[in-house]
Amino acid sequence: MSYVFMHGFPIFDPYYALEQDGSMTQEFEKIQHERTRHALRNDPYWPHVHAQLQRWGDVDTPGMPQVRGDTWAVLHRPPGANQFRLEVMDLKTQDVFVVYEPNCAAVPEAIDWFTLSNDGRYVFYGVSHQGDEWTVLKIFDMQRHAFLSDEIPGTRWTSVAMGEGADAFYYTRYPLRADGTADHYGPKVYRHQLGTPYLEDVVIYEDADLQATFTLSLATTAPWLLIDTHRGWSANELALCDISQPTHPIKTIFASQEAHIDPFWDHNELLGIYQSPNSPSEVVVWRAASNAWETLWSAEPNEAIEQCYPYAGGFLTLRWRCARLVLQWTSAEGEGHDIDLPHQGIGTVMGMAIDTNRQEAWLGWTSFDHPPQLFRMRSPLGPLESWGVDGPWRFEMDVWAEEVEGPDGVFIPIYLAKKRAQSTGPVPTIVGGYGGFNIAYTPVYSPGIALWVESGGLYVVAGLRGGSERGEAWHQAGMRERKQSVFDDMTAVLRYLIQRGYTTASMLGITGRSNGGLLTGALVTQHPELMRSAIIGVPLLDMVRFDQFLVAALWKDEYGDPAVYQQWQWLYRYSPYHHVVPYTKYPAVLLFTSAHDNRVAPLHARKMAARLQDATGSGYPIYLRIEPEAGHGVGKTREQALEEESDIWTFQCRQLGVTPTMGEKERESKA
């Protein structure tokens, strides 16, 4: 028997030893890997699933561009490429060239992030290895068409800001240890002079809270560096640093424990979206003369502003309205004009970018049946113009939205996709969810979803509390002591789908990763009778000690602090690992993680797999999949993702009784 003691109580932890990376854990992983691989790769479905996913996934995939000055930059994965590459365009000449091409690297590399200086001269980007997210900052000079010798390690999740015509920039970096690795906590804001060693960089700002993180931005010509200090996902502080002074004096202009301002610059004017659980979203402006924020206009009570950018004398805003995305140009006085989005807003806006020199706006869009695509807008009244490569085929899906009434009267948005002209049930159904960190969970294109729907299945995305679908109040309704509300929302969605005749419990599967893996882990332990299969990806599952591993202490604001007795009680009540009950008829479960995951420790998946395998009384399989050469997801190669997704969808098809069928494109190729 193995116990850990917390707050004076013994907590049963039978697989505590699997937290260590010793020989016993290595042997456990080897056995699990061989068992899972043998079962899935020998399934007759696997080769067909793999071929279909490869075919449907071989699409031109752009990321979201950035535009500064005469430079347009984007991450782009052409068909057949294994990784995204960094492409830039000189808008004066329209010349396009590749700055960084990881597909030709001698060792596995990936680009995790990029940004531009305010004038577009310098392109900053971060390169990582094997998905570890510990990037090295590199710089390309657009004016000289040359790479600079300046390279800076320890720049995980970094933010960079550089003014027009400057010879120095500001950036965030984690402290470096003597062995060259970086700490997980305590980033600082540095000033780097081009052409000098990074070890000589001067710290201009640091926070006593080592779990704080920073985002930096600069006014166009005024000497103001904005330091946005994040304390969790529901509150922040804003400070202005005068970079014209050698001492870099700093003045705090906003601080809150339950609200936040998402700031942006309009040349030298500082604005922001004020988000509070107690009021509608507001667009605000900082008035230096009065040292105060002033409201310009507010969203309607049924709306939440997700993004806002100065454009054409007003603002281009992305809003949630009744849990649907709405793109709107809003005048300075707050009068709005809606601009049509594809699918009436049922999908995901990947981001927006504004070219202030040319008064053009860029928007990225994807949905269940729409691979990622860029659109351009050249007028504040629209329309959106398709830009770049269209998808090579259209997916014959019906896509629609419904609302589910939750147990306490809230209405949960769900987004559904099925094969066109197919009856609505009961059919095998998969429900995905996330419910946390103020992140909306909306439809995106996935080769796996295309395969599932083409094969006759129903796919559902649930916009649970904890996300941003209805504003900050919706987010805070699903965090800390209210986290159980997220699981209750998902339970309500599953019951709704069964009661409406869309599916049955014996044909129902759930899926989630990261915080969504916690969600599916909780559903498996709380309501195993409602599902036949579950995917638990890169999950948090031991919640009573989650903060002790890797960077997880950053998430205490969202979940609670196990060191505080009352908050530990919240966590213990739902911690999936601690609520596995022997002889329970659990559904079939596939847990997956990665050996180099530097966000969520793989030990969560290891311990949960062992405990479920020991406890289940259903006879359904419990598999653990461990990717040896990848991290949490960023930087994963297309081939790695294809192998992982082939395992996942083979598992779901087998467990839920779906025979993968040939899609339209494959039938055409055989004709």
Helices and strands as residue ranges (DSSP letters): E 3-6, E 9-12, G 16-19, H 23-41, H 45-57, E 61-62, E 66-68, E 71-77, E 85-90, E 95-100, G 102-104, E 109-116, E 122-129, E 136-141, E 146-147, E 160-161, E 168-173, E 188-193, G 198-200, E 202-205, E 213-218, E 224-230, E 236-242, E 250-255, E 260-266, E 269-276, E 279-287, E 292-298, E 303-311, E 314-321, E 324-330, E 336-339, G 342-345, E 348-355, E 360-367, E 370-377, E 385-387, E 397-405, E 411-419, E 429-432, H 447-454, E 458-462, H 472-476, G 480-482, H 484-499, G 505-507, E 508-513, H 515-526, G 528-530, E 533-537, G 546-548, G 552-555, H 556-559, H 565-574, G 576-579, E 588-594, H 603-615, E 622-627, H 638-656, H 664-670
